[in-house]
């Protein structure tokens, strides 16, 4: 947080500024900015480790709103704009798809890939809807079930798949080749159909169905690999900063 305050203000002592700001905000608004932070040990300029106020992205955005500095105004205006756009998308979901398409185009993705990516998003939403209807509603459980589908479809988990592509925090599907995206969609679409037919209840039953749905895609992938002699899982990806394109 000291780094954020230093960047957004002209204070010669950002540590003291942050300390006083927390007191001021609590007095004026009744908000405890400290609750948005966690104390993590970070290395200081003297080489020693000190407990330091740190915040995640959401916490930083909230804290920026309390910084009375001209440098913080562009962030505040952007947050207001994003909030307004989100309300628009809730009222008209089609706007979200249009904005997503525009974002992918701006990053240089080809039109045909974008079309498949948008379809994959729709299939994914349909699957999570079915999971929720059948007793699975925790984001963590969604992640586990998705990993089961991926492992059955590609022989590796999403985290392993990201390592193949040398990705860190990037969205794996935004860096998939056409074939990877197609088999990913097949695994999730198959899982959705089996779920609709058998109505599994709870996490364990849905986990079993996820493995079977992913296996449908896995069998198709293995058959293609035998026919072509090439692996479907590829190191190829799209990294906007390096101008690498999927093909």
Secondary structure, 3 states (H helix, E strand, C coil): CHHHHHHHCCCCCHHHHHHHHHHHHHHHHCCCHHHHCEEEEEECCCCCEEEEEECCHHHHHHHHCCCCCHHHHHHHHHHHHHHHHHHHHHHCCHHHHHHHHHHHHHCCCCHHHHHHHHHHHHHHHHHHHHHHHCCCCCHHHHHHHHHHHHHHHHCCCHHHHHHHCCCCCCCHHHHCCHHHHHHHHHHHHHHHHHHHHHCCCHHHHHHHHHHHHHHHHHHHHHHHHHHHCCCCCCCCCCEHHHCECCC
